[in-house]
Amino acid sequence: MSADEGPVLQQPSTGPLSRLRVEKVAVNISVGSSGENLERAVQVLESMTGQKPVRKEAKRSVRDFGIRKGEPIACIVTLRKEQAVSFLKRALDAVGGKIPASSFDEYGNFSFGIKEHIDIPGTRYVPELGIFGMDICVVLEKPGGRVKRRRQRPSNVGNAQRVNRQEAQSFMRENFGVTIL
């Protein structure tokens, strides 16, 4: 390198290992109490996603809300691959394709909420079940991210393989037509 060339800037790679993908979508309905209300939430979540939800228990007692430690108060479903992408498209339609920039964390994950599950296209209202709100958490990842989570020989992942906030926002704009507020 000669003195007049200056430092060489490296361009971000566009190879197959640098392409983002939706790793998983977690859909959570928290009702705050066990019993019939939770059972109806489980039915709603199962009908929307096609998977059986897992019930989550309270981590601690909250006397003001009448919640005891160990009491089931929520249900959650984790979707992966094509099922996750198709549900995410429907859920983004429910919020008008708009996500606040503050919903993205520094690792490229983001979350948003839906006030009424009947806002999701393809979902019909069943009076016996009622209406529930839900939280949707999306994890974006590049291929090779499993290296840090695997059971045998886990290893660190380099900075080039980590997803940052800007990459996640541009991925959502390009692939899902999302408007970042």
C-alpha positions in Angstrom: 0.0 0.0 0.0 1.4 3.4 -1.0 1.2 6.4 1.2 -1.3 8.2 -1.0 -3.9 5.4 -1.0 -4.8 5.8 2.7 -6.4 3.1 4.8 -8.5 0.4 3.0 -12.0 0.2 4.2 -13.5 -3.3 4.4 -16.9 -3.6 2.8 -19.5 -5.7 4.7 -19.6 -9.2 3.2 -22.6 -10.3 1.3 -22.0 -14.0 1.4 -24.5 -16.6 2.6 -23.2 -16.5 6.2 -24.0 -12.8 6.5 -27.7 -13.0 5.5 -30.2 -12.5 8.3 -33.1 -14.8 9.0 -35.9 -15.1 11.5 -34.7 -17.6 14.1 -37.8 -17.7 16.2 -41.0 -15.9 17.1 -42.3 -16.2 20.6 -46.0 -15.4 21.2 -47.0 -14.8 24.8 -50.5 -14.2 26.3 -50.3 -13.3 30.0 -53.7 -13.3 31.8 -52.4 -12.8 35.4 -54.5 -15.6 36.9 -55.1 -19.3 36.5 -58.3 -21.1 35.8 -60.9 -20.6 33.1 -59.4 -17.4 31.8 -56.0 -19.0 31.2 -57.7 -22.0 29.5 -59.4 -19.7 27.1 -56.1 -17.9 26.3 -54.5 -21.3 25.6 -57.3 -22.2 23.2 -57.0 -18.8 21.4 -53.2 -19.2 21.1 -53.5 -22.8 19.8 -56.1 -21.8 17.2 -53.9 -18.9 15.9 -50.6 -20.8 15.7 -51.5 -24.4 15.3 -49.2 -25.4 18.2 -49.9 -26.4 21.7 -49.0 -23.6 24.1 -46.9 -24.1 27.3 -48.2 -22.6 30.5 -45.9 -20.4 32.5 -45.9 -20.0 36.2 -45.5 -16.9 38.4 -41.9 -16.5 39.6 -42.9 -14.7 42.8 -46.0 -13.8 44.8 -47.6 -10.4 44.3 -50.2 -9.9 47.0 -51.7 -6.7 45.4 -52.6 -8.7 42.3 -53.6 -11.9 44.1 -50.8 -13.9 42.4 -49.1 -16.7 44.2 -45.6 -18.1 43.4 -45.9 -21.2 41.1 -49.5 -20.4 40.0 -49.9 -20.6 36.1 -50.6 -17.1 34.8 -49.5 -17.1 31.1 -49.1 -19.3 28.0 -46.5 -19.1 25.3 -45.7 -20.6 21.9 -42.4 -20.6 20.1 -42.6 -20.7 16.3 -39.7 -21.4 14.0 -38.9 -21.5 10.2 -41.7 -20.9 7.7 -44.4 -21.0 10.4 -42.6 -18.2 12.3 -42.3 -16.0 9.1 -46.0 -16.5 8.1 -47.3 -15.7 11.6 -44.9 -12.6 11.8 -46.4 -11.3 8.5 -49.9 -11.6 9.9 -49.0 -10.0 13.2 -47.3 -7.1 11.5 -50.5 -6.5 9.5 -52.3 -6.2 12.9 -50.1 -3.3 13.9 -50.2 -1.6 10.5 -46.6 -2.6 9.6 -45.2 0.0 12.0 -42.7 -0.8 14.8 -41.0 1.8 17.1 -37.3 2.0 16.9 -37.2 1.6 20.6 -38.5 -1.9 20.2 -35.2 -3.1 18.8 -32.4 -4.0 21.2 -28.7 -3.8 20.5 -28.6 -7.5 19.5 -31.1 -7.1 16.7 -34.1 -8.7 18.5 -37.4 -6.8 18.8 -40.7 -7.1 20.4 -44.2 -5.5 19.9 -47.6 -6.0 21.3 -51.1 -6.5 19.9 -54.0 -5.2 22.0 -56.6 -7.6 20.6 -55.9 -10.9 18.9 -58.9 -10.4 16.5 -56.8 -7.7 14.8 -54.6 -10.4 13.2 -55.9 -11.2 9.7 -57.4 -14.7 9.4 -58.5 -14.7 13.1 -62.2 -14.7 13.8 -63.9 -13.6 17.0 -65.4 -16.4 19.1 -67.6 -14.9 21.9 -67.1 -17.9 24.2 -63.3 -17.3 24.3 -63.2 -13.5 24.5 -60.5 -11.1 23.4 -56.8 -11.3 24.5 -53.8 -9.1 23.9 -50.4 -10.6 23.3 -46.7 -9.9 23.2 -44.6 -11.0 20.2 -40.8 -11.3 20.5 -38.7 -11.9 17.4 -35.2 -13.2 17.3 -33.1 -12.5 14.2 -29.9 -14.4 13.6 -27.2 -15.1 11.0 -26.2 -18.6 10.1 -23.7 -19.9 12.5 -25.3 -18.3 15.6 -26.0 -21.8 17.0 -22.2 -22.2 17.7 -22.5 -20.3 20.9 -25.6 -22.2 22.1 -24.8 -25.8 21.2 -24.1 -28.4 23.8 -20.9 -29.9 22.5 -17.9 -27.5 21.9 -19.7 -24.2 22.3 -17.6 -21.3 21.1 -17.7 -17.5 20.8 -19.2 -15.9 17.8 -17.3 -13.1 16.1 -18.6 -9.6 15.8 -19.3 -10.1 12.0 -21.7 -12.9 12.9 -23.7 -10.9 15.5 -26.8 -9.0 14.5 -27.0 -5.3 15.5 -29.9 -2.9 15.6 -29.3 -1.2 12.2 -29.0 -4.6 10.4 -32.2 -5.8 12.0 -34.1 -2.6 11.1 -33.0 -2.7 7.5 -33.9 -6.4 7.3 -37.4 -5.7 8.5 -37.8 -2.8 6.1 -36.6 -4.8 3.1 -38.2 -8.2 3.7 -41.4 -7.3 5.6 -42.1 -3.7 4.4 -42.1 -2.5 8.0 -42.0 1.2 8.8 -39.6 2.0 11.7 -41.0 4.9 13.8 
